[in-house]
Amino acid sequence: MTRTYVITGSASGIGAETADILTKRGEHVIGIDLKNADIEADLSTPAGRNAAATQASELAGGRIDAVIACAGISAPISATISINYFGVTEFLRALLPALRKSDAPRAVVVSSMASMQPSSPELIEAALAGDEALALSIADTLTAQGPRVGYLVYPASKRALSRWVRRESISEDWAGAGIPLNAVAPGTVLSPMTEELLSTEAGRAMVDTAVPMPLNYHQPTESIAHQLIWLTSVENTHITGQVIYNDGGADATLRGDDIWSWNDPQ
């Protein structure tokens, strides 16, 4: 049976790859992006998110089987928190009524290995509290100090998103409605977002220090797309609340073999 997928960030990178694979399989795909998409919308604003969700529900005939949220940016600007966090979480919440009408609803978001990098605890807490005005104020303070400090907005947005997925996935809204909700955290993906950074030896060295990938090195977009598709398939009945590091071994390299002893008796 054909499933209806809503994909944000569908015009480029991981989103475009995912939409292309699903379309070739005969699925009904509704793409959302700033341009070159079925729905052209700005997810950095509440009005843009609500309009996109309304249009997606209408195009889907009121029932959506899966949402794959790929839209995001890594720029050291305040809008990064609005797009990467609120543009995902508020958009997903707005589509809950349409998801609940599916026989096998699923949702997945794209996080990042950057969620492990230094960030802004204050910005993360403001995002998780749902206070976009405060989050933007904190982000403005960071970005005003230059791109090096401003970059903290990006890992903060992805860490907040990963934490939101773990928190919300087991709630009545998601688990209670039978909707698996997960996140995929890629390593270094070969996409328009990383093209400029990876074009120089210095850029590659910086990236590889932060995200070491011993298995197969930098990854193509399809390596993430296939995982997003499986997590939103009918086969996934019990995986939820997971932040899956699809990263060529970066997580294992950085955190090592023991991620359990934090809970051992002292």
N, C-alpha and C positions, 0 to 999 in steps of 0.2 A: 504494500500500500504506500502511495506517495505521501511523504511527510512535508510539512511546511516549515521552513527554516527562516528565521530573521537573523541577518548577519550585519553587524556594524563594522565600519571600516572596510567595506566590501570593494572599494575602488583600487586598493593597492595592498602589497605585502601579504601577510598571512590571511587577512580577510578575503582578498581577491582570489587567492589560491583555494581557500576553503569553498568559496562560492562557486568557483569553476568546477571543482571536483564534484560537488553535490549536484550542480546543474547537469553535468554530463551523465550522472547516474539517474537522472530523470526526476529528481526531487524539485519541489517548488521552493525557490529561493527568493526572498525579498531582501535586497541589499540597501544599506543605509550608509551614506557618506556625505561629505560637503558638496561633492559634485560627481557626475558620472555614476549615478546610482538610481535605483528605482525610487528611492525617497532621498531627496537632498535636504539635509538638516544639519544644524549646528548643535552638537550635543554638549557644548560648553555652557549652554544657558538652560535654565528651567523651561522656558518657553519652547526652545528647540527640542528638548527631550520629550516634552509632552506632545508636541505636534508630531514628532517622529513615531511615538508609540501609538498615537491615535491613527495615523495613516497606515502603520504596519498592521494594526488590528483590522482596519477596514479592508486592506488588500488581501488579508488572510481569511476574510469572511468571518471574523470573530474568533477563530480557533487557530492557535499557533502550537506546533509540536515541539519546537526547539528554538532557543535563542543562543547565538554564539557572538559574544561581545569582544571584538578585536580592536575597535577604534581606540587609538591612544597616540600620544606624542611624548618625546623625551626632551623637549626644549627647556632651557632654564628660565621659564616664564611662569607667571602666576596661573595662567589658563591651564597648565598641565594638571593641576589638582582638580580643576573643574571637569576636564575631559576624562582623565584617567580614573577618577573615583566617582564623582557625582554623576558624570555622564554615563557611567555603567550602572551604578546602584539604583539611581532614581529611574533610569530607563527600564531596568529589569522589574522593579516594583510595579511600574505602570503597566507592564505586560502580564502581570500575574493573572488577571481575570481571563485573558485569552489562553494562557498556558493551562489553566485549570480545566478548560474545556477539551483538552487533548486526552486521549486514552493512555499516552505515554509521554508526558511532558518532561523536558530536560533543559538545563541551562549550564553554560560554561563561559568563563571569562578568561582573558589572557592577562596574566600577571607578568612577572619577570624575575630573573635571577637578581636584578637590581634591588629587589625587596630585601636582600641580605646585606646590602651596602649601607654605610652610614647615612642617616637621614635626620629628620626633625621630629622628635617625639611629640612636640606640641602640635605640629601640623597633623600628625597621624591621629591624635586624640580629638582634634577639632573635626576632622573628617568623620571619624567613627561616631561622634556625637551628632552628626548630621548638620553641623553649623557651617554652611558654605561661606557665609560672610566672614566669619572668623578665620576660616581656612584660607580664604583669599587674602585677608589682611596679613596673616603670618607669612604666606607665600610672597606677598609684596615686599615684606621686610627682608626676606632671604634674597630675592632676586635683585633688590636694590644694592646689594653688596657685591654684585658682579657675577659672572657665569659660574665660577667655581663654587661659590656658596649657593647660588641660585639652582644649581644642579640637584641640590638636596630635595627639591620639590618632587623630582621624578621618583627616586627610590621610596620617598615617603608615600607617594600616591599608590605605588604598587604594594607596599607593605600594608597600608590601610585596606586596600582592596582584598588582599589575601586574608587578612584578619576578618573582614566583613563576610567573606565566603564561609570561613570556618564557623563564625558565629551564627549567621543566618541559615546555613544549610540544615541545621538540626531544629529549627523553629517550626511552629505550626504553619507559617506561611509557605515553607518549602517542604521539609520532610513530612509535615502534617498533611500536605496536599499531594504527596507522592512524587515530588519533583526533585531529582538529584541535582545538586548545585555544586560545581567544582571549578577549580582554576588550574590552568597550565602555565608553568613558569619556564619560558624558553631560555636557552643560553644566548649565544650571539647568532642571530639570524641574518642571513644574506637578504636584505630588503632595502627599499628606498630610504628607510629611516637610518640604516647603518652604513649606507654606501659611501658617503663622504668620509666618515670616521675611519673606515677600513681601507681607504684609498692610499693612505700613507703608512710607511713603516712605523713611525712613531705612534700613530693612531692604533694600529694593530697591536703593538706592544702594550699600550695602555689597556686596551680591551682584554687582551689575553692574560694580563696580570690580575685583573678584576674577575674575569670569568674564564678560568683555565678549562679547556675541553679536550681531555685526552682521547676520547672516543670520536673519531671521524671529524674533529675540528669544527669549524663554523658550519651551521646547518642551513639547508634550504627551507623555504617556507612550507613545502609539503610535509616535512617531518613533523611540524606542529599541526598542520591542517588535518592530517589523518587521525591524530589523537583527539582533536576537538570533535571530529565527526563521530568517532567511536563513543566518546563520553556522552554525546547527545543522541545516540542510537537507542533502539528499544532493547538491545542486549545489555546495556548498563542499567541494572536494577538496584544495585546496592552501594556503588561507589559514590560517596557524597562527602562534602566538607574537606576534600583533599586539595592540596596545592602540589601538583605533580611536576617535578623538576625534569623537564625534557631538555637536557642541557649538556649532553656529551660527557657527563661525569663531573661537571663543575661543582655541584652540591657535595658529592662524595669527597672531592678533592679539598674543598674549603672547610667542611664541617667534620670530616674524618669518619671513622667507623663507629663511633659511639654517640648516638643521639638519644640514648635512653636513660643514662645514669642520673640525669637531672632529677629523676623521680625515685631513685634508690634511697633507702633509709640512710641517714647520715650517722 
